[in-house]
Structure formats: structure tokens, C-alpha cells
Amino acid sequence: MVGGVIRQPRRIDGYGSQQDIAATLLAQLSLPHKDFTFSKDMLNPASPHFAFFTVPDAFGMVTPENQLIFNNESSSVVADEGAEKGKNLSLGQAYLQKLYDDIAKR
């Protein structure tokens, strides 16, 4: 990001996904971003810091405590790292269900 948002090089330790770019950029411009349901402002310390991704046969959920990838086709965890192993399985499943519910409403 450039254009005054970042005045000097710095590291952002929060987690985020590509869907969070919309809310992050809009917040920097002081514009509303509530219509971007699944996007969060990565520069807001009050935002939950996690990353989520999904592909046709799997999803991944990353937090500081746990990094997890789940294969939907085989119903198995294929990666589970961090201090709180398994923590993100139910969180990731719930997030994926919310995505599917949202898609079904459109």
C-alpha cells in the first residue's frame, strides 16, 4: 500500500486474507465497509485477527494459536500446527458454513 497510508516500512503482525483488503483500504479512506460482510480492517486492533481460505476440496484457518487445513473430500485434517492444535477446526467449519449460507441467499 502506498499513497500516504504507509509513511515508512513497517511490519503488521495481524493475520488477514485477500477478502480483508476491501475493508482495510476503505477504512484508510474513512469510507464505510459494512457491505463487505466477510472483510475486516486488518489495521484495526479491535478486528479479529485470522486468515481463512477455501478451495473446492479444502479450507484453511490461521490464527496465532493454530494453523489448520482441512480436506473436505476426505473429511480429514491435513495440517495442524501451533500451540492450540485443532482449535481452528470448528471455527473454520462454522466460517465455511456462513459462506455457503450467504451464497445460498444470493
C-alpha positions in Angstrom: 0.0 0.0 0.0 1.2 3.5 -0.8 -0.1 7.0 -1.1 0.3 8.1 2.4 -1.2 5.1 4.2 2.2 3.8 4.9 4.7 6.5 5.6 7.6 4.2 6.3 8.3 0.5 6.1 6.7 -1.4 8.9 5.6 -4.9 9.8 1.9 -5.7 10.5 1.6 -8.7 12.8 -2.1 -9.3 12.4 -3.5 -12.1 10.2 -5.7 -11.4 7.2 -6.9 -12.8 3.9 -7.4 -11.3 0.5 -11.1 -10.6 1.3 -9.8 -8.2 4.0 -8.2 -5.9 1.5 -11.6 -4.2 0.8 -12.4 -3.2 4.4 -8.8 -2.3 5.1 -8.5 0.1 2.2 -11.9 1.6 2.7 -11.2 2.2 6.4 -8.0 4.0 5.5 -10.1 6.3 3.2 -12.7 6.8 6.1 -15.3 5.1 3.9 -17.9 2.6 5.2 -17.3 -1.0 4.5 -20.2 -2.7 6.2 -21.4 -4.1 2.9 -18.3 -6.3 2.7 -19.7 -8.9 5.2 -16.6 -11.1 5.2 -14.0 -8.4 5.1 -12.3 -6.8 8.1 -10.0 -3.9 8.6 -6.6 -5.6 9.2 -5.1 -2.3 10.6 -7.8 -2.1 13.3 -6.5 -3.7 16.5 -10.1 -4.4 17.6 -10.7 -6.6 14.5 -10.3 -10.3 15.0 -7.0 -11.4 13.5 -7.4 -14.6 11.5 -7.0 -15.7 7.9 -9.4 -18.0 6.1 -9.1 -19.6 2.7 -11.1 -22.1 0.8 -10.6 -24.1 -2.4 -13.1 -26.6 -3.9 -12.0 -29.5 -1.7 -10.5 -27.9 1.4 -10.4 -24.9 3.7 -7.7 -23.3 6.0 -8.0 -21.2 9.1 -5.0 -19.4 10.6 -4.7 -17.7 13.9 -1.8 -17.0 16.1 -2.7 -20.1 18.2 -3.4 -22.6 15.4 -2.8 -23.1 11.6 -5.2 -25.7 10.2 -6.0 -27.1 6.8 -9.0 -29.5 6.4 -9.7 -31.7 3.4 -13.5 -31.7 2.9 -13.4 -34.5 0.4 -11.7 -37.0 2.8 -13.0 -35.3 6.0 -9.5 -35.2 7.4 -7.2 -32.6 8.9 -4.1 -32.4 6.6 -2.2 -29.8 8.6 -2.5 -28.8 12.2 0.3 -26.6 13.8 0.6 -24.3 16.7 0.2 -24.1 20.4 -3.6 -25.0 20.3 -3.8 -27.8 17.8 -7.3 -28.5 16.5 -8.7 -25.2 17.8 -9.5 -23.8 14.3 -11.3 -26.9 13.0 -14.8 -25.9 14.3 -14.1 -22.2 13.7 -13.2 -22.9 10.1 -16.2 -25.2 9.6 -18.5 -22.5 11.0 -17.0 -19.8 8.8 -17.3 -22.0 5.7 -21.0 -22.7 6.6 -21.6 -19.0 6.9 -20.1 -18.5 3.4 -22.3 -21.2 2.0 -25.4 -19.7 3.7 -24.5 -16.3 2.3 -24.1 -17.7 -1.2 -27.4 -19.6 -1.0 -29.2 -16.3 -0.2 -27.9 -14.6 -3.3 
